Amino acid sequence: MVKTRMQIQRGKYANSLACLRSIIAKEGLWGLYKGTSASYLGASESAIQWMIYERLKYIMSLRKSRSDAANKTGGGRGKTMADWFEYFGAAASAKLLASLVSYPHEVLRTRLRQPPDANGVVKYTGLVNSTKVIFREEGVRGFYGGLTPHLLRTVPNAAIMFLSYELVLYYFGTAKPLH
């Protein structure tokens, strides 16, 4: 909440603590939790992302198995640079698709965290209300405002994180089953 308010109201607060105190003084302790319901919807993004990524990995492994069988290589060649690029591309694709599906929760969360206007009126009062207001005033496009910078930040981050995961697993993982 503090981060969002400081971004929305640039220059209004001297620091994070001043913003925190202001929110509590004007909106109460519960004011710090505005947008939490929309944040919970964001958990679906990670689930969707992992599901897509695992499916892409499965497709990649099937293709590799068929290729190894056709070339009679037996599949013991290890990972090539092309394999690592495929993991990177799969991770980036998974994050991109998951973000496109779930991005509206980001907009809802931000709108719910907007401060009251000069008259103390809160425009977005809850998840359902916010959804209706955004749709009525802006249409479907309203749920995707700010998507491009979000993707430019999160897609490379996810691709690097997933590639790092695969590299660590490959070089430091174990072939022994965990019991």
C-alpha positions in Angstrom: 0.0 0.0 0.0 2.8 2.5 1.0 4.7 1.8 -2.3 1.6 2.3 -4.4 0.6 5.5 -2.6 4.1 6.9 -2.9 4.0 6.2 -6.7 0.5 7.6 -7.1 1.1 10.7 -5.0 4.7 11.5 -5.9 6.3 14.2 -3.7 3.4 14.2 -1.2 5.3 12.2 1.5 8.8 12.9 2.9 9.4 9.1 3.2 7.8 5.7 3.6 7.2 6.2 7.3 5.4 9.5 6.7 3.2 7.8 4.1 2.4 4.9 6.5 1.5 7.3 9.3 -0.7 9.3 7.0 -2.6 6.3 5.8 -3.2 5.1 9.4 -4.3 8.5 10.5 -6.7 9.2 7.7 -8.0 5.7 6.9 -7.3 3.6 9.9 -5.2 0.5 10.3 -7.4 -1.3 7.8 -6.5 1.3 5.2 -3.1 -0.5 4.9 -4.9 -3.6 3.6 -6.8 -2.1 0.7 -6.4 -4.2 -2.4 -5.6 -7.3 -0.6 -8.5 -9.2 -2.2 -7.1 -8.3 -5.6 -3.6 -9.4 -4.5 -5.0 -12.8 -3.6 -6.2 -13.2 -7.2 -2.6 -12.7 -8.3 -1.7 -16.1 -6.9 -3.4 -17.6 -9.9 -0.7 -16.0 -12.1 2.0 -18.1 -10.6 -0.1 -21.3 -10.9 -0.9 -20.6 -14.5 2.8 -19.7 -15.2 4.1 -23.0 -13.7 1.4 -25.0 -15.5 2.3 -23.6 -18.9 6.0 -23.9 -18.3 5.8 -27.5 -17.2 3.6 -28.3 -20.3 6.1 -26.6 -22.6 9.0 -28.5 -21.0 7.0 -31.7 -21.5 6.5 -30.9 -25.2 10.3 -30.1 -25.5 11.2 -33.4 -23.9 8.9 -35.3 -26.3 10.4 -33.5 -29.3 13.9 -34.3 -28.0 13.1 -37.9 -27.4 11.7 -38.3 -30.9 14.8 -36.5 -32.4 17.2 -38.7 -30.4 15.3 -41.9 -31.5 15.3 -40.8 -35.1 19.1 -40.0 -35.0 19.8 -43.1 -32.9 21.8 -40.9 -30.4 20.3 -42.5 -27.3 19.8 -39.1 -25.7 22.9 -39.1 -23.6 24.5 -35.9 -25.1 23.7 -33.6 -22.2 22.3 -30.1 -22.6 23.3 -27.8 -25.5 23.1 -24.1 -25.7 19.9 -24.6 -27.8 18.4 -26.5 -25.0 19.0 -23.7 -22.5 17.6 -21.1 -25.0 14.5 -23.3 -25.2 14.1 -23.3 -21.4 14.5 -19.5 -21.5 11.9 -19.1 -24.3 9.5 -21.5 -22.5 9.8 -19.5 -19.3 9.3 -16.2 -21.0 6.3 -17.6 -23.0 4.7 -19.0 -19.8 5.1 -15.7 -18.0 3.7 -13.7 -20.9 0.6 -15.9 -21.2 0.0 -16.0 -17.5 0.4 -12.2 -17.3 -2.1 -11.7 -20.1 -4.7 -13.8 -18.4 -4.2 -12.5 -14.8 -3.1 -8.9 -15.3 -6.5 -7.3 -14.4 -5.8 -8.2 -10.8 -2.9 -5.7 -10.9 -5.1 -2.9 -12.1 -7.8 -3.8 -9.5 -5.2 -3.8 -6.7 -3.8 -0.4 -7.7 -7.3 1.2 -8.1 -8.3 -0.1 -4.7 -5.3 1.5 -3.2 -6.0 4.9 -4.6 -6.5 7.6 -1.9 -9.8 9.2 -1.3 -10.4 12.4 -3.3 -10.2 15.9 -1.9 -13.8 15.5 -0.5 -12.9 12.2 1.2 -14.8 10.1 -1.3 -13.5 6.7 -2.2 -14.2 5.8 -5.8 -13.2 2.1 -5.7 -14.8 0.5 -2.6 -14.3 -3.3 -3.2 -13.3 -5.9 -5.7 -16.7 -6.2 -7.4 -17.4 -2.5 -7.3 -14.0 -1.7 -8.8 -14.6 -4.3 -11.6 -17.9 -2.7 -12.4 -16.6 0.9 -12.3 -13.6 0.1 -14.5 -15.7 -1.9 -17.0 -18.4 0.8 -17.2 -16.0 3.7 -17.5 -13.2 2.2 -19.6 -14.3 -1.1 -21.0 -12.1 -4.2 -21.2 -9.1 -2.1 -22.1 -9.2 -0.5 -18.7 -8.1 -3.8 -17.2 -4.9 -3.7 -19.2 -3.6 -0.2 -18.5 0.2 -0.4 -17.8 0.5 -3.9 -19.2 3.5 -3.1 -21.4 5.8 -1.8 -18.7 4.7 -4.7 -16.5 5.6 -7.2 -19.2 9.0 -5.5 -19.8 9.8 -5.9 -16.2 8.3 -9.3 -15.3 8.9 -11.5 -18.4 12.7 -11.2 -18.5 12.8 -11.6 -14.7 10.7 -14.8 -14.9 12.8 -16.2 -17.8 16.0 -15.6 -15.9 14.6 -17.1 -12.7 13.4 -20.2 -14.4 16.6 -20.7 -16.4 18.6 -20.3 -13.2 16.3 -22.9 -11.6 17.0 -25.3 -14.5 20.8 -24.6 -14.4 21.0 -25.3 -10.7 18.9 -28.4 -11.0 21.0 -29.7 -13.9 24.4 -29.0 -12.4 23.7 -29.5 -8.7 20.6 -31.6 -8.6 20.7 -35.3 -8.0 19.5 -38.2 -10.1 18.6 -40.2 -6.9 15.0 -40.3 -5.9 14.1 -38.4 -2.7 12.5 -40.6 -0.1 
